[in-house]
Amino acid sequence: MPKKGGQVLQFVAWLTGVIVSLAVGLALIDGTLAVPYLGIVNLIAGYVVVITTVLSVILAILKV
């Protein structure tokens, strides 16, 4: 049986991943963060990151 501290640490790691993913995705959409020579692909990649992150949060909530 996993320790309670392990579950809290897993949640903190998951939440950190969600926050970082949203930050990177929104920065790609806004143009603050860009991969050189990719142009519009940065915008598309940003939307893909944000949409998949939101979907994973929704699925994680439904799983609980």
PLY file of the C-alpha trace (Angstrom):
ply
format ascii 1.0
element vertex 64
property float x
property float y
property float z
element edge 63
property int vertex1
property int vertex2
end_header
0.00 0.00 0.00
1.48 3.39 -1.01
2.27 5.92 1.65
0.09 8.99 2.00
3.12 11.22 1.41
3.70 9.47 -1.90
0.22 10.31 -3.10
0.66 13.96 -2.16
4.00 14.09 -3.96
2.46 12.51 -7.05
-0.33 15.10 -7.03
2.15 17.96 -6.65
4.23 16.59 -9.54
1.11 16.23 -11.72
-0.10 19.75 -10.86
3.34 21.17 -11.63
3.28 19.45 -15.01
-0.13 20.90 -15.80
0.96 24.42 -14.84
4.17 24.20 -16.89
2.32 22.74 -19.89
-0.24 25.54 -19.83
2.49 28.16 -19.45
4.45 26.80 -22.41
1.34 26.35 -24.56
0.05 29.84 -23.88
3.51 31.31 -24.49
3.65 29.55 -27.86
0.20 30.90 -28.76
1.07 34.44 -27.63
4.41 34.42 -29.43
6.46 34.94 -26.28
8.08 31.55 -26.82
8.99 30.40 -30.30
11.08 27.77 -32.01
13.14 29.51 -34.70
12.25 28.90 -38.36
8.91 27.23 -37.61
6.57 30.20 -37.96
2.90 29.20 -37.78
3.81 25.76 -36.44
4.54 27.45 -33.09
0.95 28.64 -32.90
-0.43 25.22 -33.81
1.86 23.50 -31.32
0.69 25.91 -28.62
-2.95 25.08 -29.24
-2.18 21.35 -29.27
-0.39 21.62 -25.91
-3.19 23.63 -24.29
-5.99 21.42 -25.64
-4.32 18.16 -24.64
-3.50 19.53 -21.20
-7.09 20.60 -20.60
-8.32 17.21 -21.82
-5.96 15.40 -19.46
-7.19 17.49 -16.53
-10.81 16.71 -17.40
-10.05 12.99 -17.73
-8.16 12.99 -14.44
-11.12 14.63 -12.69
-13.56 12.13 -14.20
-11.35 9.24 -13.15
-11.54 10.30 -9.49
0 1
1 2
2 3
3 4
4 5
5 6
6 7
7 8
8 9
9 10
10 11
11 12
12 13
13 14
14 15
15 16
16 17
17 18
18 19
19 20
20 21
21 22
22 23
23 24
24 25
25 26
26 27
27 28
28 29
29 30
30 31
31 32
32 33
33 34
34 35
35 36
36 37
37 38
38 39
39 40
40 41
41 42
42 43
43 44
44 45
45 46
46 47
47 48
48 49
49 50
50 51
51 52
52 53
53 54
54 55
55 56
56 57
57 58
58 59
59 60
60 61
61 62
62 63
